[in-house]
Amino acid sequence: MILSEIWIYPVKSLAGIRLTEAQVEGKGLRYDRRWMIVDENGRFLTQREFSKMAMLEVAVLENGLSISSRLEPGNYITVPFQPVSSNPVSVTVWDDEVEALTVSDEVDKWLSEQLELDVKLVIMPESTQRKADPRYAKNNENVSFADGFPFLLISQASLDNLNGLLEQPIVMQRFRPNFVVTGTNPHAEDDWKSIQIGELFFDIVKPCARCILTTIDPETAEKGKEPLKTLATYRRVGNKILFGQNVVTKQNGLIKQGDQISLLE
């Protein structure tokens, strides 16, 4: 089994970035979902309500991020790693209320224009602790602004199997994984409990329940019924549709595309 793809999503619900190597940290991969766009009440925004967020691309630069509009080539804003405004604010992501810092009035203005909404960009400081669900966490793990857990893993075979059932195949980015694995049977990851990627050990803690975000084309921001309509025919458990596995680790270190993956349990 091979780690075939590594992805990060520095700004929650904006476009992802594929990497050839990444630094594993307790809250997730370095830079992954450390930034988040919030409304005037401090509540997080996602493509679920604002699909046009899919059209904002992100790049990691030497001193910060670049956010650019896919609809307007050349229209971009730079987000410094060190916040400029740096005002402490309380923000809400799902049921969690956590402390964050504002980043830059200039960035807020640019994003508000792009989304046609009064928004702010916030960053999660290292001091902020947002606990993963204690029913599934292994070591009292903290998580970034990700939905629930530090890492998400999906096998390529699971997507290939799904695409064999769809009229129009879809890309893996719909599911926003961090790790894509090749060399397995479809949904083999359902049965894993712990794995080794390169030199690092990871625990698989919980299947990922999927939402309407998967029905948004990451290239066009158009909404449809797939893949949830088809997934519901064979991946429904109770009232949830499951695809991929949530993962945690208590180790820091480097992983690389092409790393061997070993099943430990």
C-alpha positions in Angstrom: 0.0 0.0 0.0 1.3 3.4 -1.0 0.5 7.0 0.1 -0.4 8.3 -3.4 -1.6 11.8 -2.6 -1.2 14.3 0.2 -3.6 17.3 0.4 -4.0 20.3 2.7 -6.8 22.9 2.8 -5.2 25.9 4.6 -8.4 28.0 4.6 -11.4 25.9 5.6 -13.7 25.3 2.6 -11.5 27.0 0.0 -9.6 25.0 -2.6 -7.0 22.4 -1.5 -3.4 22.1 -2.3 -1.7 18.8 -3.3 1.8 18.3 -1.8 4.6 15.9 -2.4 5.5 15.9 1.3 4.0 17.4 4.5 4.8 17.9 8.1 2.6 16.0 10.5 1.5 17.9 13.6 -0.9 17.1 16.4 -3.7 19.3 15.0 -3.2 18.0 11.5 -0.8 18.6 8.6 1.1 21.8 8.8 -1.1 24.8 7.5 -4.1 22.5 7.1 -7.3 24.4 8.1 -5.5 26.8 10.4 -7.4 29.7 8.8 -11.2 30.1 8.5 -13.6 32.6 7.1 -16.3 33.7 9.5 -19.4 36.0 9.3 -20.0 39.0 11.4 -21.2 36.8 14.2 -18.0 34.8 14.2 -19.6 31.7 12.7 -17.7 29.6 10.2 -18.6 29.7 6.5 -18.4 26.7 4.1 -19.2 25.7 0.6 -22.4 24.1 1.9 -24.0 27.5 1.9 -21.6 29.5 -0.2 -20.5 27.2 -3.1 -18.5 30.1 -4.7 -15.9 29.5 -2.0 -14.7 26.6 -4.3 -13.5 29.2 -6.8 -11.0 30.7 -4.4 -7.6 29.0 -4.8 -4.9 29.0 -2.1 -1.1 28.7 -2.4 1.5 28.5 0.3 4.3 31.1 -0.1 7.4 31.8 1.8 5.9 34.4 4.1 2.2 33.5 4.0 -0.7 32.4 1.8 -1.9 33.7 -1.5 -5.7 33.5 -2.1 -6.7 34.0 -5.7 -9.9 34.1 -7.7 -10.2 31.4 -10.4 -12.8 33.5 -12.1 -10.5 36.6 -12.3 -6.9 35.5 -13.1 -4.5 38.0 -11.5 -6.9 39.0 -8.8 -5.3 37.8 -5.5 -4.6 38.8 -1.9 -1.6 37.8 0.2 -2.3 36.5 3.8 0.8 36.9 6.1 1.6 34.1 8.4 1.9 36.6 11.2 -1.4 38.3 11.6 -1.4 42.1 11.1 -4.6 43.1 13.0 -4.2 40.2 15.5 -7.4 40.9 17.4 -8.6 38.1 19.6 -12.1 36.9 18.6 -14.4 34.1 19.7 -15.4 32.0 16.7 -17.8 29.1 16.2 -17.1 25.9 14.1 -20.0 23.5 14.4 -20.7 23.1 18.2 -17.3 24.4 19.3 -16.5 28.0 20.3 -12.8 28.7 20.3 -10.4 31.6 20.4 -8.9 32.9 17.2 -7.1 35.9 15.9 -8.1 38.3 13.1 -5.5 38.4 10.3 -5.8 41.6 8.2 -8.4 44.3 7.4 -7.1 44.2 3.8 -7.7 40.5 3.5 -11.2 40.8 5.1 -12.1 43.5 2.5 -10.9 41.4 -0.4 -12.7 38.3 0.8 -15.9 40.2 1.5 -15.9 41.5 -2.1 -15.3 38.0 -3.5 -18.1 36.4 -1.5 -20.4 39.5 -1.5 -20.8 39.2 2.2 -19.3 40.8 5.3 -16.7 38.3 6.4 -13.4 38.1 8.3 -10.5 35.7 8.0 -9.2 34.3 11.3 -6.3 32.1 12.2 -6.1 29.5 15.0 -3.1 30.3 17.3 -1.1 27.5 18.6 -2.4 28.2 22.1 -6.0 27.4 21.1 -7.2 24.0 22.1 -10.1 22.5 20.2 -10.7 18.9 21.3 -11.6 16.1 19.0 -14.8 14.2 19.9 -13.8 12.4 23.2 -16.0 9.5 22.2 -13.4 8.6 19.5 -10.2 10.5 20.3 -7.3 8.3 21.4 -5.1 10.7 23.3 -7.2 13.8 24.0 -6.2 15.1 20.5 -6.7 18.7 19.5 -7.9 19.6 16.0 -7.7 22.6 13.7 -10.7 24.2 12.1 -11.3 20.8 10.3 -14.8 19.4 10.8 -13.9 16.9 13.5 -10.5 15.2 13.3 -6.9 16.1 12.4 -6.7 13.8 9.3 -9.0 12.2 6.7 -7.9 9.1 4.7 -9.6 7.6 1.6 -8.4 4.7 -0.6 -8.2 5.3 -4.3 -10.1 2.0 -4.8 -13.1 3.4 -2.9 -13.3 6.3 -5.4 -12.7 4.1 -8.4 -15.5 1.8 -7.3 -17.8 4.7 -6.9 -16.9 6.1 -10.3 -17.7 2.8 -11.8 -21.3 3.4 -10.7 -21.6 7.1 -11.7 -22.6 8.4 -15.2 -20.0 11.1 -14.8 -16.8 10.2 -12.8 -15.8 12.7 -10.1 -12.4 13.7 -8.6 -11.1 12.8 -5.2 -11.1 16.5 -4.2 -14.9 16.3 -3.7 -14.1 14.4 -0.5 -11.3 16.7 0.7 -9.0 13.9 2.1 -5.5 14.5 3.5 -4.2 11.1 2.6 -5.1 9.0 -0.5 -3.9 5.4 -0.5 -3.4 3.0 -3.4 -3.0 -0.7 -3.4 -6.2 -1.7 -1.5 -9.6 -3.1 -2.1 -12.6 -0.7 -2.1 -13.3 0.5 1.4 -10.6 -1.6 2.9 -9.9 1.3 5.2 -13.3 0.6 7.0 -11.6 -2.3 8.8 -8.3 -0.6 9.8 -7.5 0.4 13.3 -3.9 1.5 13.1 -1.4 2.0 10.3 2.1 3.2 9.7 2.8 5.8 7.0 6.6 6.0 6.4 8.0 6.3 9.9 4.8 7.5 11.6 2.0 5.7 13.3 -1.7 6.7 13.0 -5.0 5.4 14.5 -8.2 5.2 12.5 -10.9 6.3 14.8 -14.2 6.9 13.0 -15.8 6.7 9.6 -16.5 10.1 7.9 -20.2 11.0 7.4 -20.5 12.9 4.1 -22.6 16.0 3.4 -23.8 18.1 0.4 -20.3 19.6 0.1 -19.4 16.5 -1.9 -22.1 17.4 -4.5 -20.3 20.6 -5.4 -17.9 20.4 -8.4 -14.6 21.8 -7.1 -13.8 23.1 -10.6 -17.0 25.0 -11.3 -18.8 25.3 -7.9 -21.9 23.8 -9.6 -24.2 21.7 -7.4 -25.7 18.4 -8.3 -27.1 15.3 -6.7 -24.1 13.0 -7.0 -22.2 11.4 -5.5 -24.6 11.3 -2.5 -27.4 9.8 -4.5 -25.4 6.8 -5.5 -23.5 6.5 -2.3 -26.8 6.3 -0.4 -27.5 3.0 -2.2 -24.6 1.2 -0.7 -22.8 3.3 1.9 -25.7 4.4 4.1 -25.5 3.4 7.8 -28.6 4.7 9.7 -29.1 8.2 8.5 -25.4 8.8 7.5 -23.6 8.2 4.3 -20.0 7.1 5.1 -16.9 7.5 2.9 -13.4 7.7 4.2 -12.0 7.4 7.7 -11.0 10.0 10.3 -7.5 9.6 11.6 -5.3 10.8 14.6 -1.7 10.5 15.6 0.4 11.5 18.6 3.6 11.8 16.5 5.1 14.7 14.6 7.3 14.1 11.5 7.6 14.2 7.8 5.5 12.1 5.3 6.1 11.9 1.6 4.1 10.9 -1.4 5.2 7.3 -2.3 5.7 6.3 1.4 4.8 2.7 2.2 1.8 2.1 4.3 1.6 -0.8 6.6 -1.5 -2.2 8.3 -0.7 -2.7 12.0 -4.2 -3.7 13.2 
